[in-house]
Amino acid sequence: MSRTPASVRPAATVNAEIRALWAQAGGQLSAVEAEQYQRLLLEWAAAVREERAEAARFSRCREIHRSRPLLGT
């Protein structure tokens, strides 16, 4: 499970909401829906950045631990 901050929903969740918005609109957004889409798009981008940063932190942590010898061996 992702450990993103509470204010950032997972990108997949936001993506599903974007897809539902487009499906509900029938492929053409009203002005209100377009504003909602823009907000969702910004939220999705923030979620993707957070998820990538978390993956990079995890990868760096794994590299550090692999390079250290185990104690007691």
C-alpha positions in Angstrom: 0.0 0.0 0.0 1.2 3.5 -0.9 2.3 5.8 1.9 1.3 9.1 0.2 0.3 12.0 2.4 -3.4 12.0 3.3 -3.9 15.1 1.2 -2.7 13.3 -1.9 -4.9 10.5 -3.2 -3.4 7.7 -5.2 -3.0 8.5 -8.9 -5.1 5.5 -9.9 -8.0 6.8 -7.8 -7.8 10.2 -9.3 -7.5 8.7 -12.8 -10.6 6.6 -12.2 -12.5 9.8 -11.3 -11.2 11.5 -14.4 -12.4 8.6 -16.6 -15.8 8.6 -14.9 -16.1 12.4 -15.4 -15.5 12.0 -19.2 -17.8 9.0 -19.4 -20.6 10.9 -17.6 -20.1 13.9 -19.9 -20.3 11.9 -23.0 -17.0 13.1 -24.3 -17.8 16.8 -24.1 -17.3 18.7 -20.8 -19.4 21.6 -19.7 -17.7 24.7 -18.2 -18.2 23.3 -14.7 -17.0 19.9 -15.7 -13.9 21.4 -17.4 -13.0 23.2 -14.2 -13.4 19.9 -12.3 -11.3 18.2 -14.9 -8.5 20.7 -14.5 -8.5 20.3 -10.7 -8.4 16.5 -11.1 -5.6 16.7 -13.6 -3.5 18.8 -11.2 -4.3 16.4 -8.4 -3.3 13.4 -10.6 0.0 15.0 -11.5 0.8 15.7 -7.8 -0.1 12.1 -7.0 2.2 10.7 -9.8 5.1 13.0 -8.6 4.6 11.7 -5.0 4.4 8.1 -6.0 7.6 8.4 -8.2 9.4 10.2 -5.3 8.4 7.4 -2.9 9.6 4.8 -5.4 12.9 6.6 -5.7 13.3 6.8 -1.9 12.6 3.1 -1.6 15.0 2.2 -4.3 17.8 4.4 -2.7 17.1 2.7 0.7 17.4 -0.7 -0.9 20.7 0.2 -2.5 22.1 1.5 0.8 21.1 -1.7 2.6 22.5 -4.0 -0.1 25.9 -2.2 0.0 26.3 -2.7 3.8 27.6 -6.1 5.1 25.4 -8.0 7.4 26.5 -8.1 11.0 27.5 -11.4 12.5 28.4 -13.0 9.2 
